Amino acid sequence: MKKSILLTGIVVSLTAVIACRKTNETVQPAAPAFTTLANFFKANGATTQTFAFDAAAGGTFTTPKGTVVEVPGNAFVNTIGLPVDGTVTLDVRDIYTKSDMILSNVTSKSVSGSPLISGGEAFFKYSQNGHPLKLNDANPITVRMPRTQGSTPMELYTALVDTPTGGIKWFPNPNPIDTMNSYLSYQLNALVGTVDPGSLWTNCDHAFDNYTSTNLTITLDPDFYNISSFIAFDNVNTVVSLYPYGEVFTYNYAPLGYHGHLVFIGIKNGKLLTEIQPLTIVENQTVELHPTENNAAALKQQLEALN
């Protein structure tokens, strides 16, 4: 009887120890599965700041990256042009680095395909109770973006959807950018080129200096899908996306002699596959990629090293 009690006590004690060990073990979370690149970009791209305020009062808002948005009172009207009362919502998403351009799939490529040097990109969405609003031209909104490209003169660009790559492309807007101390300043109301109703993408850019363009072709294994490919240039704040044609990617405006990195991002069977390869652009160049499995956290660190 005593032996039975003793054995029972040992079993209970061991069970408690095992349970305690299991409780204290650090369980590593599984890497998230991405079914599409759109899903990956949404999860890892630049974050959105949301500001809610009274339409009649307006307000001045500053994002963590330093973008200042000055909203006067009565800056919005509804879709039929009537004044808006009550609380309105302004979403701001600003992009200043090459890593954020890639992870957001918002590059600095012009509507013609040529590369641009970006001084800052920003997305603005204005709504009330989930319904899009329009800007009131009588009370314009002013945006001030920190200067990131020194004293280099900048032009203003707005965006359209770049259908082949799923991103956007930029076309010049004739309205000026004012230099105010360390900021680039412009008015949202002067711009056109929305991607969605009640929203606007802007970009402070300037074109590359005179250069000779050439063709660049990227080849990879034929069984990939959900793929994007980019060039992040060295020493300038420029990222361009490459167009997919079947099993290859091409870029017909590659600046001859420039240095940078090819960046490949793909999704296959729920796994993230990537490759980053140094690149010096030579005439009519073909580069072969062999991406390997990666995770989002490691890829972010690798891309930040290119900034």
Long-range contacts (C-beta under 8 A, 24 or more apart in sequence): 31-272, 31-295, 31-296, 32-296, 33-270, 33-271, 34-267, 34-270, 34-272, 35-267, 35-270, 36-226, 36-267, 37-105, 37-166, 37-226, 37-227, 37-228, 37-265, 37-266, 37-267, 38-166, 39-267, 40-265, 40-267, 40-272, 40-296, 41-103, 41-104, 41-105, 43-296, 44-103, 44-296, 44-299, 44-300, 45-100, 45-103, 45-104, 45-105, 45-106, 46-93, 46-94, 46-95, 46-100, 46-103, 46-104, 46-106, 47-93, 48-91, 48-92, 48-93, 48-123, 49-91, 49-92, 49-93, 50-89, 50-90, 50-91, 50-92, 51-89, 51-90, 51-91, 51-92, 52-87, 52-88, 52-89, 52-90, 53-87, 53-88, 53-90, 54-86, 54-87, 54-88, 55-83, 55-84, 55-85, 55-86, 55-87, 55-88, 55-128, 56-85, 58-139, 61-90, 61-92, 63-92, 63-94, 65-94, 65-96, 65-146, 66-145, 66-146, 67-92, 67-94, 67-120, 67-122, 67-143, 67-144, 67-145, 67-146, 68-143, 68-144, 68-145, 68-183, 69-124, 69-141, 69-142, 69-143, 69-144, 70-141, 70-142, 70-143, 70-144, 71-141, 72-139, 72-140, 72-141, 73-139, 74-136, 74-138, 74-139, 75-135, 75-136, 75-139, 75-140, 75-141, 76-126, 76-128, 76-133, 76-134, 76-135, 76-136, 77-133, 77-134, 77-135, 77-136, 78-128, 78-131, 78-133, 78-134, 79-131, 79-132, 79-133, 79-134, 79-197, 81-134, 83-136, 84-128, 84-133, 86-128, 87-128, 88-126, 88-127, 88-128, 88-133, 89-126, 89-127, 89-128, 90-124, 90-125, 90-126, 91-123, 91-124, 91-125, 91-126, 91-127, 92-122, 92-123, 92-124, 93-122, 93-123, 94-120, 94-121, 94-122, 94-123, 94-145, 95-120, 95-121, 95-122, 96-120, 96-121, 96-146, 96-148, 96-237, 97-237, 97-304, 97-307, 98-232, 98-237, 98-238, 98-239, 98-303, 98-306, 98-307, 99-300, 99-303, 99-304, 99-306, 99-307, 101-232, 101-239, 102-230, 102-232, 102-239, 102-263, 102-265, 102-303, 103-300, 103-303, 105-165, 105-166, 105-167, 105-228, 105-241, 106-159, 106-167, 106-168, 106-201, 107-167, 107-168, 107-230, 107-239, 107-240, 107-241, 108-170, 108-203, 108-205, 108-237, 108-238, 108-239, 108-240, 109-162, 109-169, 109-170, 109-239, 109-240, 109-241, 110-157, 110-169, 110-170, 110-171, 110-172, 110-205, 110-207, 111-160, 111-169, 111-170, 111-171, 112-253, 113-169, 113-240, 113-251, 113-252, 113-253, 114-207, 114-208, 114-213, 114-253, 115-208, 115-233, 115-238, 115-240, 115-253, 115-255, 116-157, 116-170, 116-203, 116-205, 116-206, 116-207, 116-208, 116-238, 117-149, 117-152, 117-205, 117-206, 117-207, 117-208, 117-236, 117-237, 117-238, 118-203, 118-204, 118-205, 118-237, 118-238, 119-145, 119-147, 119-148, 119-149, 119-152, 119-154, 119-184, 119-204, 119-205, 119-206, 119-237, 120-145, 120-146, 120-148, 120-184, 120-203, 120-204, 121-201, 121-202, 121-203, 121-204, 122-201, 122-202, 122-203, 123-199, 123-200, 123-201, 123-202, 124-188, 124-199, 124-200, 124-201, 124-202, 125-196, 125-198, 125-199, 126-198, 126-199, 127-198, 131-198, 132-196, 132-197, 132-198, 132-199, 133-198, 134-198, 135-188, 135-189, 136-189, 137-189, 140-187, 140-188, 140-189, 140-190, 141-187, 141-188, 141-189, 142-185, 142-186, 142-187, 142-188, 143-185, 143-186, 143-187, 143-188, 143-202, 144-180, 144-183, 144-184, 144-185, 145-183, 145-184, 145-185, 145-204, 146-182, 146-183, 146-184, 147-179, 147-182, 147-183, 147-184, 148-237, 149-206, 149-237, 152-206, 153-206, 154-184, 154-204, 154-205, 154-206, 155-204, 155-205, 155-206, 155-207, 156-186, 156-191, 156-202, 156-203, 156-204, 157-202, 157-203, 157-204, 157-205, 158-191, 158-192, 158-193, 158-200, 158-201, 158-202, 158-203, 159-193, 159-195, 159-201, 159-202, 159-203, 160-193, 160-195, 161-195, 162-241, 164-243, 164-244, 165-228, 165-241, 165-242, 165-243, 165-244, 166-228, 167-241, 168-195, 168-201, 170-203, 170-205, 177-204, 208-236, 208-238, 208-255, 211-255, 211-256, 211-257, 211-258, 212-255, 212-256, 212-257, 213-252, 213-253, 213-254, 213-255, 213-256, 214-254, 214-256, 214-281, 214-282, 214-283, 214-284, 214-285, 215-250, 215-251, 215-252, 215-254, 215-284, 215-285, 216-242, 216-250, 216-251, 216-252, 216-254, 216-281, 216-285, 216-286, 216-287, 217-248, 217-249, 217-250, 217-285, 217-286, 217-287, 218-242, 218-248, 218-249, 218-250, 218-262, 218-264, 218-286, 218-287, 218-288, 218-289, 219-247, 219-248, 219-286, 219-287, 219-288, 219-289, 220-247, 220-248, 220-249, 220-264, 220-288, 220-289, 220-290, 220-291, 221-290, 222-247, 223-268, 224-266, 224-268, 224-273, 224-291, 225-266, 225-267, 225-268, 226-266, 226-267, 226-268, 227-264, 227-265, 227-266, 227-267, 228-264, 228-265, 228-266, 229-262, 229-263, 229-264, 229-265, 229-289, 230-262, 230-263, 230-264, 230-265, 231-260, 231-261, 231-262, 231-263, 231-279, 232-260, 232-261, 232-263, 232-303, 232-306, 233-258, 233-259, 233-260, 234-258, 234-259, 234-260, 234-261, 235-259, 254-281, 254-285, 255-281, 256-281, 256-282, 256-283, 257-281, 257-282, 261-306, 262-287, 262-289, 263-303, 263-306, 264-289, 264-291, 265-299, 266-291, 272-296, 272-299, 274-299, 274-302, 276-302, 276-303, 276-306
